Amino acid sequence: MGPLDTFSRPLRDLRVSVTDRCNFRCTYCMPREVFGRGYEFLRRDQLLSFEEIVRLARLFASLGVEKIRLTGGEPLLRRDVETLVAMLAAIPGVELTMTTNGSLLPRRAPALASAGLARVTVSLDSLDDATFRAMNDVDFPVGRVLEGIEAAAATGLAPVKVNMVVKRGVNEDSILPMARHFHGTGHILRFIEFMDVGTTNGWRLDDVVPAAEILAAVEAELPLDPVVPNYPGEVARRWRYRDGGGEIGVIASVTRPFCGDCTRARLSAEGRLYTCLFAARGHDLRALLRGGATDRELTDAVTAIWGRRDDRYSEVRSSHTVPLAKVEMSRIGG
């Protein structure tokens, strides 16, 4: 049996950042005012090597991790990332997925599928080209991300999940157009309440469009029924179209935080282990790796870190969002 934290939560999911670089400057994730021309990204020697990532991944799998998600920055900016995919795909009993902005998927999807990637999640915040270009802040067209989604599906990286972060006054008008577009496609659209990502986006409550409002916008045209979770700790609450057109998900991390059964850890590109997706401080595993630690010493270190885990960031932060939380809970039967 793997380790349990102070709230008896097991370790089941690991997000692995393979690079801190991204070719987008999304205003809620890597805003240009923080990650501008003078920002110093990691040097190549500071990044975990593929061999170091795989070694840690095998140890995490031995502790109960069942899913590994490759992230960034933008993971497809990491040179030869397909090689890493093939190495990780060889670990028994672990599902391997990737979250990407989709910009490079049209030409990279076949190699990723051949290497053993199971599926992808693509970030897409609007179908309106002007809105999308403004949100990614590098003038990247929405059409090329849509090409990436279709390329992923065509190579078997499916079902493709499409994540839309909804921000008040920016893209809430895109909720229903997004639902219409992906209805009946087999792709799973997931709406995400705007939230603090890495403590860099100046999170404010009046930027949040609560899940209840998102669901009402969709259901006004496309009636929905709730769906039971796929597994304990699933972050998205699922809804199925009554007409058989597929399903959507809503990640209500502000109005309905999921800390209570969170089983996720993340490993940064430089080898720091974070026991909360929103944590600002982590534990240096790279130093142990490069200092000659044995597998047993690394396993013991991770076990000890997880055993001390008491994170519940979203619950604590959301204690200040009671009005929104009450609306959300009344809407989805909480």
N, C-alpha and C positions, 0 to 999 in steps of 0.2 A: 504493500500500500504506500502511496506517495505521501508527501507532507501535507499537513493541514495548517492553515493560518489561525490567528487568534479567534476568528469567527467560524472556524471549522470549514472553511472554503478550500477545496482541493486546487491543485495546479493542473489545468487541462489545456490551456491555450497559450501559445507563445507567438507574439508579434516580433519579427526580426527585421530591423532596419538595416538595409545593405548599403545605404548611402545617405548622407545628409543633404545632398544636392537635389534641386528640382528645377525643371525648365519652366515652371509656372511660378507666379507670385500671388497665389490666391489670397485675397484680403483677409480671410479668416484663419489662415494656416501659416503662410510664409509671407507676411505683408512686406512690401518693398521698403517701408520705412525702417524695418528691422533687418531684413535680409537684402540690403542694398549693395551697391558697388563695392563698398568698403568692408563688407562682412567677410570674415575669415572662415572658410569651410575647412573641414578636416583634410589633412594631407593623406596621401595614399597609405603611408606607413602607419598612420593612426587608425585606419579602418581595420576591422577584423578581417583576416584572410578567409578565403572559402574553407580552408581546412580547419581554421579555428571555429568558424560558425558551425560546421558540420559536427565537430567534436562536441561542442556545447549542445547542439540539437540532439545528439544521441543520448547525452546525459539527461537532458530534460525529458526525453521520451521514456527513459528508464524510471523517471519520477512520476509518470502518469500523463505527460503531455500527449494529446491526441491530434491536435491541429497546429500547424505552423503556417503563419501568414507572412509573406515577404512584403515589406513596405519600404518607404524611404523617409524623407524626400520622395523622389520618383525612382522606384527600383530598377526600371529599365535603363536608367543612366549608368548603372554599374556595369563596367565592361565585362563581357562574357558571362552575364548572370545566368544564361542558360546552362552553363557548366555547373554552377551552384545548384540550380534546380535539379539537375540529374543526380548530383551527389546526395541531396536531401531526399529526393524521391525514393532512394534506395533504403531509407530507414523504415523498418517494418512497423505497420500499425499507425502511421502518421499521415493525415490528410494534408496536402501541401497546396496552398492557395496564394494569391497575390492581389494586392490592391494597387491600382495604377491610375494615372490620369488619362490613360488611353491614347496619348498622343503618338506613341511609338508602336502601338499594337498592330496596325495594319501590316507592317513588315516583320514584326517579331512574333506574332501569335503562333505561326506554324512551328517554329523552333521551340517555343516554350511548351507547346503540347507534346511534341516529340520527346522533349527532355523529361516529361513526367508530371508537369503541373496539372493539377486537377481542374481548377477553374479560376476565374478572375472576378474581381469587383472593380468596377470602373466609376470614378468620380465624375459626375456631370450635373451641374447646378442649374442649367436652363437650356431649353431648345431655341430660345431667342438669341440670335447670334450676337447682337449688340450687348445684351445682358451678360452672356457667357464670356465674351471678350473682356468686358469690364471686370468681371469677377476673377478671371485668371490673370488679369493685369499684364499679359504679354501679347495681347491681340491675337490669340490663337482661335481659329474658327471652330464652331461646334460641329460642322460637317465631318471634320477629320476624326473627332472622337467617336461619332456615330459609325464611321468606317471601321474604327478599331473594335467597337462592340460587335459588329457583324463579323469581322475577321475572327474574333475570339470564338464566337458561336460556331462559325463554319469549321473551325479546327477542333471542336469538341471541348473547349474550355467553358462548359455550360453546366447548369444554367448561369448565365451572366447576371451578376447583381449590379445594379446601377444605383449609386449613392447620390442623393441630392441634399445638400445642406441648405436649409431654408432660413433666410435672414429677412427680418422685417424691413420693409421699405426698399428692398433690393430685388428679390426674386420670388416673392410669394405669388405673384401673378402667373408664375410658370408652373405652379402645382398641378392644376388641371390639364394643361397642355402636355405635361410630362406623363401624367397618368393615361391620357388618351393615346399618346404615341406608343407607349410600351404595353398597353392593354392588348392581349392576344398574341404577343410576340414570343412568349416563353421566357423572356427576361424578367427578373424580379426587381421592381423599383422599390427603393427604400428611402423614405424621407427622414431626415435627421434634424432635430431641433438644433439651432445654432448654439454652440457651446464653446467653452474655453478649450482651445487646442494648444497644449504645450505652454500655456500661460503667456501667450504673446499677442493675443488678438483684442485685448481690451473688452472682455466680456461684459455685456450690460443686459439687464433683464428686458428692457424695451426693444432689444434686437431679436427677441425670441418669438417665433410663431409657434404656439403650443400645439402639441399633437392633436388635440381635440379640434382645433381650427383646420388643421391640415386634412384630417379625416372628413370633416364636414364638407370641405370644398370638393373632395373626390366623390363622396357618397351622394352629393346633390345630383350628379349625373350618372355615376357608376356605383350602384348599390353594393354594399360589402357585408360579409359575415366574418366574425372572428374565427381564427384557426388556432388550434392548440400548438404550443411550442414544439419544435423538432427535438429539443433536448433541454435538460435543466440548465439555466443560466444563459439561455439565448437572449441576446440584447434587443433584438427587434421583435416587437409585437406584430403578429402576422394577421393579415386580412385577405379573404378570398372574394373575388368578384362573383356575384350571384349568377351571372350569365356564363360562367365557365371560362372567362377571359384571363385566368391566371391569378396572381396574388401580388400584394404589396406588403411592405413592412414599414413600421414607424419606430424610430429609435428616439425615445422620449427621455433623454438623459438629464433634462432639466426638470420637467414636470413629473416624471416617473423614473427616478434613478434606479439603476440595476445593480447597485453595489452589493446588495444582500447576498446574491449568489454569483458574484463575479469570480471567474476562475482564470483571469487573464494576467499575464505578465508581458513585459516588452524588453527586448534587448536592443540597445542602441547601436548605431554603426560603429562606435568606438568601444563597444563591449561593456556598457554599463547596464545593469539589470534594474528595471523599474517595476515595482510591484503594484503600480497603479498607472493607467494610461495617461493620467493627467499630472503625474508627479514631476517635480522639478529637480529632484535629487535622486541619484541611483547608486548602485553598488558596483565597484570596479571589478569585473571578472577578467578583463584583459590583463590586468597586472598579475592575477593568479596564473592565467594561461602562459604568459611569457616569463613568469618567474619560476616555471618548472613544476607547478602543482600537478599531482597525480589525479587520475579520474576520481578516485575516492575523495580526495581533498576538495575537488571542485564540487562533487555531488554533496558533500557535507556542508560546504559553504552555501550552496543554493538552498538546501533543506533548512539551514539555520535562518537564512534571510526570509524565506517564505513563512517559516514558523513564527517569526516576529511580526508578520504583516498584520496591520490593523487599519489599512486604508479604507476609507469610504467617502472619498472626495465629493462625488456628486450628491450624496445624501446630505453632507454637511453644507455644501454650497446651496443646495436646493432648499434648505431650511429657511432661506430668505425668499423663496418663491411660492409661498403658501397660496396666494390667490390663484396663480396659474395651476398649481398642483390640484386644487379643489375642482377646478373646471375639468381638468384632464381625467381625474378619477371618476367624476360623475359621468363622463362620456363613455369610458371604456369599462365601467363596472368594477372599479377598484374599491 
